[in-house]
Amino acid sequence: MMTEIIAINPANPQADRIRRAARIIKQGGTVAFPTETVYGLGANAFDQRACESIFKIKKRPADNPLIVHICSMKQLHDVAEGVGEEILKSARLFWPGPVTLILKKTDAICDAATAGLKTVAVRMPAHPIALKLIEASGVPIAAPSANLSTKPSPTKVDHVLQDLDGKVDMIIDGGDTEFGVESTIIDMTKRPFVLLRPGAFTVEEIEKHIGGIRIPKGINKQLNSGIAIAPGMKYRHYAPKKKLIAVEGRALFLNGVKNLSEQGKIAVLCSNETADRLECKNLEIIRLGSEKNPYEIAKRLFDSFRLLDKTDAGMGIIQTFPERGIGLALMNRITKASYAYVRSEAELKRLQNLIT
């Protein structure tokens, strides 16, 4: 397949280029486009065959539902039913923005988009290109991240090209994404509401608007079985090809870097503050940003995973961060991308023996 690549200005999207992309969606094709979180791979959410093609292109398990993107509150009623005043109030607070709501689906949404479930994951993105594309298409757009399944989510058009060039009908180059981690997912079919995936919109911010939500134990662990009612709950996600080891605590992390680098060249993914304390040789240092700005670290995270795979290091070691604010989403991605998570000297020693 020949993939058409077009650049669209996010500050002032060119109408003719938006119409070209929308035509592909209307005809049952696939378009990769930017959102404020990550790039998405979109198709008509009403078209079973079009949505099935997303799973085929990404090599995505069929029981992993897609997020349906809308461009207006009116369109919400096309994809979800039983939308009462409480849900509408919450939606108006969060949208457009990086929050996905789990709601009861309408019959119009195809089974492929919801993985056969009676619920639908829906959000209104806060990105001019995404909103204009949905509006011009005249249909809601089902879109997971525009990467091959299990690989780091794409935050730059180059990431999309690496994974999907020649596999999709069109890729829109709209520049780098703003947040770099996916949307927060809240199940609004339960009382109290339940956090299913931490994301760019923090739990603390959500609770200011709608009160307390339930955060399940093990939110940052992946399910090995069971039903996933939202993306990111099941299967390994976000992972680089090379083994990535997460080490908790700065002292243990620095010790781990020292010991593992004695076995061979390693890549170190860490904050600027930690990088400034590294004195070992045989390292490839990938700076994530300052600990004073965790949003910067989140934005660079997936790109750093891809940079790891480009190094000649044998493996990667990444530091952990406090699970508050955007840090909860940050650690969710780090945990799910890691080969191992180390919390003690004993675990570090066992890991060294395993790797060597």
Rosetta blueprint (number, residue, H / E / L):
1 M L
2 M L
3 T L
4 E E
5 I E
6 I E
7 A E
8 I L
9 N L
10 P L
11 A L
12 N L
13 P L
14 Q L
15 A H
16 D H
17 R H
18 I H
19 R H
20 R H
21 A H
22 A H
23 R H
24 I H
25 I H
26 K H
27 Q L
28 G L
29 G L
30 T L
31 V E
32 A E
33 F E
34 P E
35 T L
36 E L
37 T L
38 V L
39 Y E
40 G E
41 L E
42 G E
43 A E
44 N E
45 A L
46 F L
47 D L
48 Q H
49 R H
50 A H
51 C H
52 E H
53 S H
54 I H
55 F H
56 K H
57 I H
58 K H
59 K L
60 R L
61 P L
62 A L
63 D L
64 N L
65 P L
66 L L
67 I E
68 V E
69 H E
70 I L
71 C L
72 S L
73 M H
74 K H
75 Q H
76 L H
77 H H
78 D H
79 V H
80 A E
81 E E
82 G L
83 V L
84 G L
85 E H
86 E H
87 I H
88 L H
89 K H
90 S H
91 A H
92 R H
93 L H
94 F H
95 W L
96 P L
97 G L
98 P L
99 V E
100 T E
101 L E
102 I E
103 L E
104 K E
105 K E
106 T L
107 D L
108 A L
109 I L
110 C L
111 D H
112 A H
113 A H
114 T H
115 A L
116 G L
117 L L
118 K L
119 T E
120 V E
121 A E
122 V E
123 R E
124 M L
125 P L
126 A L
127 H L
128 P H
129 I H
130 A H
131 L H
132 K H
133 L H
134 I H
135 E H
136 A H
137 S H
138 G L
139 V L
140 P L
141 I E
142 A E
143 A L
144 P L
145 S E
146 A L
147 N L
148 L L
149 S L
150 T L
151 K L
152 P L
153 S L
154 P L
155 T L
156 K L
157 V H
158 D H
159 H H
160 V H
161 L H
162 Q H
163 D H
164 L H
165 D L
166 G L
167 K L
168 V L
169 D L
170 M E
171 I E
172 I E
173 D E
174 G L
175 G L
176 D L
177 T L
178 E L
179 F L
180 G L
181 V L
182 E L
183 S L
184 T E
185 I E
186 I E
187 D E
188 M L
189 T L
190 K L
191 R L
192 P L
193 F L
194 V E
195 L E
196 L E
197 R E
198 P L
199 G L
200 A L
201 F L
202 T L
203 V H
204 E H
205 E H
206 I H
207 E H
208 K H
209 H H
210 I H
211 G L
212 G L
213 I L
214 R E
215 I L
216 P L
217 K L
218 G L
219 I L
220 N L
221 K L
222 Q L
223 L E
224 N L
225 S L
226 G L
227 I L
228 A L
229 I L
230 A L
231 P L
232 G L
233 M L
234 K E
235 Y L
236 R L
237 H L
238 Y L
239 A L
240 P L
241 K L
242 K L
243 K L
244 L E
245 I E
246 A E
247 V E
248 E L
249 G L
250 R H
251 A H
252 L H
253 F H
254 L H
255 N H
256 G H
257 V H
258 K H
259 N H
260 L H
261 S H
262 E L
263 Q L
264 G L
265 K L
266 I E
267 A E
268 V E
269 L E
270 C E
271 S L
272 N H
273 E H
274 T H
275 A H
276 D L
277 R L
278 L L
279 E L
280 C L
281 K L
282 N L
283 L E
284 E E
285 I E
286 I E
287 R E
288 L L
289 G L
290 S L
291 E L
292 K L
293 N L
294 P H
295 Y H
296 E H
297 I H
298 A H
299 K H
300 R H
301 L H
302 F H
303 D H
304 S H
305 F H
306 R H
307 L H
308 L H
309 D H
310 K H
311 T L
312 D L
313 A L
314 G L
315 M E
316 G E
317 I E
318 I E
319 Q E
320 T L
321 F L
322 P L
323 E L
324 R L
325 G L
326 I L
327 G H
328 L H
329 A H
330 L H
331 M H
332 N H
333 R H
334 I H
335 T H
336 K H
337 A H
338 S L
339 Y L
340 A E
341 Y E
342 V E
343 R L
344 S L
345 E H
346 A H
347 E H
348 L H
349 K H
350 R H
351 L H
352 Q H
353 N H
354 L H
355 I H
356 T L
